Amino acid sequence: MKTELVTTLKRQATKVLADLHQSKEPVLITEHGQPSAYLLDVSDYEFMLERMGILEGIARGEAAIQDDRTLSHDDAKEKMSKWLK
């Protein structure tokens, strides 16, 4: 992963962004030697959000199974019948 100082970002934002779009490699921005932010390509960021949404759904499903909050196929079909007509 590429690392840039915040001052470099301020002075060379266009170049840093061009490099980011070309390489698709996230850029870690540091301030006073400490990590401050990540720069990501828009499509990579949107892909990550979509993937996190899917993983959160899986986690909710696993929690429902552990808490015994599930229905059989027939019970689910019966409950959904009013929307399926």
N, C-alpha and C positions, 0 to 999 in steps of 0.2 A: 504494500500500500504506500502510496506517495504521501509525503508529509510536507506541508508548507507553513511558513510563518504567516500570521495574520497581516503583518506589514507587507509581505510579498503579495498577498491577496489584494490588499488595498492598492498597491502600485501596479500590479500586473493582472488584474481580474480577467481581462479579455484573454490573455495568454493561458492563464490557469484553467479557465472554462474551455478554451479550445482544446487544450491537452486532455481535459476530462472527457470531452465528447469523443475525442479520437481514441483514447485508450480504454474508456469505460471503467477505469480503475478509480475507486473512491479516493478522495483526498482528505487527509486528516489535517485540520487547521489547528495550529497551536498558538497560544498566547502566553507569554512569559514562561515558555518551556513546558506548559501544561496543555493537554488535549482540550480543545474548546468546542469544535464542531466537525462534522463530516460534510463534504460536498459529494453529492451523488448525481449521476445523470438522471434526468426526469423519468425515462423509461425504466431504468433500474429501480428507482424509488417506487414507482407505481407497481412494478412487479413484486417488490418486497411487501407492499401493503396488501396486495391480493393474496400472496402466499400466507401472510400473517392472519388474514381473515379466515382462510381455509384451516389453518392450524388451530385458531381459536374455536372454530366450529367443531373440529375433531375433539378438542379438549372438553368442550361442553358436552359432547356426546359421551365421552368416556366418563365424565362426572355423573351424567344421568344414569349410565349403566351401573356405576358404583352405588348410587343412591336409590337404585331400583325404581327409577322414574321412566320406565320404558313400557311400551305396549306391544302386544303380539300383532302380527300382520293383520289378522282378522279384526282385532279391536281397533286398530288404527284406521282400517278401511271403513269400519262402521262409523267412527267419529268423523271421518272426512266425507262420508256419503252425501251430506247436505251441500258440500261444495263441488262434488263431482257430478251432480245431476245436470 
